[in-house]
């Protein structure tokens, strides 16, 4: 599927206006992703925004804020991250432009969307980033991070993530479950065996977004 990518310089200027200065490599990689997303979106309806500047501000910017969060968790270099319901590649594909620690597994059951993710990973040359075409319950991985943008309601997602979580063999922080949210984290009512580790607020167009980071009080070893 042919694409018309925005110029990396345009992507860099638009990102700078959003408060993020890009390296030349980051601008080039995001140019490829935004071009692919615009092209595929015309046929597959991957996301709501139709133009790349809106995709950048409404979707991709979340990923660089998430990269800052994950970078601050001091995860081991060999960590495994599972991204459930990866769909259009948000947050995982642009996230890997800014944070490339360990292995990253994009889980997507729909064939066309999995094909899109594979093309992104190949054309962007994303480091140690894999696409698993299948359902969440079919995944056979242990992970130090489980995350998703909108795969399930957050309490349900914590339960889904439970069986995948494992401490790193080499020790270190984690495991963690990361949830995208629209408001401050709850003070109680968490599923049994979980505790809130971090609540982080970040700017979004017209408002604010939140990351909630949960840590299991008991995890498999």
C-alpha positions in Angstrom: 0.0 0.0 0.0 1.7 3.2 -1.2 2.1 6.0 1.3 2.7 9.8 1.1 4.6 10.6 4.2 4.7 14.1 5.8 8.2 15.6 5.6 10.2 14.9 8.8 10.8 18.7 9.1 7.1 19.3 9.2 6.7 16.6 11.8 9.5 18.1 13.9 8.0 21.6 13.8 4.5 20.2 14.7 6.0 18.3 17.6 8.0 21.3 18.8 4.7 23.3 18.9 3.4 20.5 21.2 6.4 20.9 23.5 8.5 18.0 22.2 11.8 18.5 20.5 12.6 15.5 18.2 15.9 14.2 17.0 16.3 13.7 13.3 15.8 10.0 13.7 12.7 10.4 15.7 11.2 12.8 13.2 12.0 10.5 10.3 10.4 7.5 12.1 7.3 9.4 13.0 7.0 10.6 9.4 6.8 7.0 8.2 4.3 6.1 10.9 2.0 9.0 10.2 2.1 8.4 6.5 1.2 4.8 7.0 -1.5 5.7 9.4 -3.1 8.2 7.0 -2.9 5.8 4.1 -4.3 2.8 5.9 -6.9 4.9 7.7 -8.6 5.7 4.4 -9.4 2.1 3.8 -9.4 0.4 7.3 -10.7 3.2 9.6 -8.0 2.7 12.2 -8.5 5.9 14.1 -10.8 8.9 14.3 -8.5 11.7 13.2 -8.0 11.8 9.4 -5.0 14.2 9.0 -1.5 13.6 10.3 -1.3 16.8 12.4 -4.3 15.7 14.4 -3.0 12.2 14.7 0.2 13.6 16.1 -1.4 15.8 18.7 -4.3 13.5 19.7 -2.6 10.1 19.6 1.2 10.1 19.1 1.9 12.7 21.8 0.5 10.3 24.4 3.3 7.9 23.4 6.1 10.3 24.1 4.6 11.1 27.5 4.4 7.4 28.2 8.0 6.9 27.1 9.0 9.5 29.8 7.0 7.6 32.4 8.4 4.2 31.5 12.0 5.6 31.4 11.5 6.8 34.9 10.5 3.4 36.2 14.1 2.1 36.0 13.0 -1.1 34.3 15.7 -3.7 33.5 17.2 -3.6 30.0 15.8 -7.1 29.2 12.3 -6.3 30.2 9.3 -7.6 28.3 6.3 -5.4 27.6 3.0 -6.6 26.2 0.7 -4.1 24.5 -2.9 -5.5 24.3 -5.3 -4.5 21.6 -2.6 -2.8 19.7 -4.9 -2.0 16.7 -3.6 1.2 15.1 -0.3 1.0 16.9 -1.2 3.4 19.7 0.6 3.7 22.0 3.2 1.0 21.1 4.5 1.9 17.6 5.4 5.6 18.3 6.4 4.6 21.9 9.2 2.5 20.5 10.6 5.5 18.7 11.2 7.1 22.2 11.6 4.1 24.4 13.2 0.9 23.0 14.0 -1.0 26.2 13.7 -4.8 26.1 11.2 -6.7 23.9 7.9 -5.2 23.0 5.0 -7.4 21.9 2.0 -5.9 20.1 -1.0 -8.1 20.5 -3.8 -7.7 17.9 -6.4 -10.4 16.9 -7.6 -8.7 13.7 -5.7 -9.7 10.6 -5.7 -6.3 8.7 -4.6 -4.4 11.8 -1.9 -7.0 12.5 -0.7 -6.5 8.9 -0.6 -2.8 9.5 1.5 -3.2 12.6 3.9 -5.5 10.9 4.4 -3.0 8.1 5.0 -0.2 10.6 7.6 -2.3 12.5 9.4 -3.2 9.3 9.4 0.2 7.6 10.3 2.1 10.8 12.9 -0.5 11.8 11.7 -0.7 15.3 14.1 -2.5 17.6 13.0 -5.8 19.2 9.3 -5.1 18.5 7.1 -8.0 17.6 3.5 -8.5 16.4 1.4 -11.3 17.8 -1.7 -11.9 15.7 -4.1 -13.5 18.1 -6.3 -13.1 21.2 -5.0 -12.0 24.6 -5.8 -15.4 26.1 -3.6 -17.1 23.5 -0.5 -15.2 24.4 2.2 -17.2 26.2 4.6 -14.6 27.5 5.8 -13.4 30.9 6.1 -9.7 31.1 7.4 -6.9 33.4 5.0 -4.4 31.9 1.4 -4.9 30.6 -0.3 -1.9 29.0 -3.1 -0.8 26.7 -4.8 2.3 25.6 -8.4 1.1 25.5 -8.4 -2.7 25.5 -10.7 -3.2 28.5 -12.1 -1.2 31.5 -9.2 -0.7 33.9 -10.3 -3.1 36.6 -10.9 -5.9 34.1 -7.5 -5.1 32.5 -5.8 -5.6 35.8 -7.3 -9.0 36.1 -6.4 -9.9 32.5 -2.8 -8.8 33.1 -2.4 -10.8 36.3 -1.3 -14.1 34.7 1.4 -12.4 32.5 3.2 -10.5 35.2 6.6 -11.7 36.3 9.5 -10.1 38.1 12.6 -9.8 36.0 15.0 -12.7 36.5 17.8 -10.2 37.2 15.7 -8.3 39.7 14.8 -4.6 39.6 11.5 -2.7 39.6 8.3 -4.2 38.5 6.2 -5.8 37.3 3.7 -3.0 36.4 0.4 -2.6 34.7 -0.1 0.8 32.9 -3.5 2.2 32.3 -4.5 5.3 30.3 -7.1 7.3 32.1 -9.0 10.6 31.9 -8.8 11.5 35.6 -7.0 11.1 38.9 -6.5 7.5 40.1 -9.0 6.0 42.6 -8.1 6.0 46.2 -9.6 2.6 46.9 -11.5 -0.2 45.3 -8.6 -1.8 43.6 -8.7 -5.5 42.6 -7.2 -7.7 45.3 -3.5 -8.0 45.2 -2.8 -4.7 43.4 -1.5 -1.4 44.7 -1.2 2.0 42.9 2.5 2.7 42.3 2.3 5.9 40.3 -0.3 8.4 39.0 1.0 10.8 36.4 -0.8 13.7 34.8 0.2 15.0 31.4 -1.1 17.6 28.9 -3.5 16.6 26.1 -5.3 18.8 23.5 -8.1 20.6 25.4 -7.3 19.0 28.7 -5.3 16.5 30.6 -4.6 12.8 30.5 -3.4 10.4 33.2 -1.3 7.3 33.5 -2.1 5.0 36.4 0.7 2.5 37.2 -0.3 -0.5 39.3 2.0 -3.0 40.9 0.9 -6.4 42.1 1.5 -7.0 45.8 2.0 -10.7 44.8 3.4 -11.7 41.4 4.7 -14.9 40.0 8.5 -15.3 40.1 
